[in-house]
Every structure is written in structure tokens, then in C-alpha cells.
Amino acid sequence: MEFAIVLFMMLIVVTIGAIKLNDGGVAFPFRKKTNLFTPVERTFLDLLEASVGHQYRIICRVRLTDIITSRNTADKKTIRTALQRASGRHLDFVLCDKKDLAPVIAVDLVHQEGSGYKTQRDWFVSGALDAARIPHLRIKVKGGYKPQDIRDCINAKLAPVKFKEPKKPLVAGTNNPDRKTPLTRPIAA
């Protein structure tokens, strides 16, 4: 009789332990978030859409490794180290070309007060985007922006890319469209 009581007590302890260790029968302990963006991000997204939504497709919260890739000329250790550093970095908004969704400009919101996220410039992100020739625009979080202000800021950042001077020819004088006569070899006397 005592053996049955001890066995029954052990069965109860094992059952309680199994219930505690189990996640309540739920294999995925998730729930839906109430909102995808913070109020500041949502307001800025509306401002971006009003500014350049007709011209660019706006993609939010993009990983840095989604818009850049490594050069084939670098050695494997350098590539691996750089990709590991880049894998944890995110950009708030990326404006993409509507035709082929190529990244045009990366936009980050900068919080002014405290020591929070993105208050200091991340030199790795800026350097990686510069190397990939993607302009990086950092906009301070504040109220009162108008769509024209954001549009002007984006256009000012894109001006060097849009209006870049054509490359100089390797040999001076061979690429002159104003020349009336074609270039010929000198004729021997």
C-alpha cells in the first residue's frame, strides 16, 4: 500500500514537471503586434509618400545586406567579416526605382535626444553605402517637415549622382562632338 502511494506521488510530481516544462501546448509562442511602425516612423512614411511616392517605391526597415553585396575581388576572410558586421544593420527606409526596384537612396531617421538608436552616425553603414555608391540620407526626427522640405533634401543628396560629369576620355581630343572633320592619320609627304 505504501509503495502504491509513493508511486502515485512520483506520478504526480512527473506530471507537474512535464506541465511546467511544456509550453502549454503552443509550439509558436507569438502574438500579433499592435502596430508595425512607431508613431514617428509612420508619420515620416506618410511624409515620404507625399514627397516622392509618385517617383520612387518606398521600402521600410531594410537589412543592409539586402541592398549591398561583396565585390568578387576581395579575399574570403574580408568578405566574411564585412558581411557579419553588415548583417545586423538596418536602414529605416530605402527609396527604389519603380521600374526595376534598384536601390536609389537610403534614408535613416536620427533621434536627437538621449543615447538611443541611431543618435550617433554608424560609420560602417555609411562606408558600406558609399562603397556601393548608394547615397545615405540621415534626417533628424522633428515636427514641422513639409513634403517639399523632404523632396529638396533628397534631391540635394541625389544631385551628385544625377548630374555627374561624364568621364574624361583617356586620350584628350579624341572625344570631341563639336569636331567638324573626322580624325585621320597624318598623310606622309
CORNOR-V902491 format. One record per helix or strand of 3 or more residues. SS is the DSSP state (alpha for helix, beta for strand). FROM is the first residue (numbers start at 1). TO is the last residue. If there is no record, write none. Layout:
# CORNOR-V902491
((SS FROM TO) (SS FROM TO))
This chain:
# CORNOR-V902491
((alpha 2 21) (alpha 39 52) (beta 56 63) (alpha 64 67) (alpha 76 87) (beta 90 97) (beta 103 110) (alpha 123 131) (beta 135 140) (alpha 147 162))
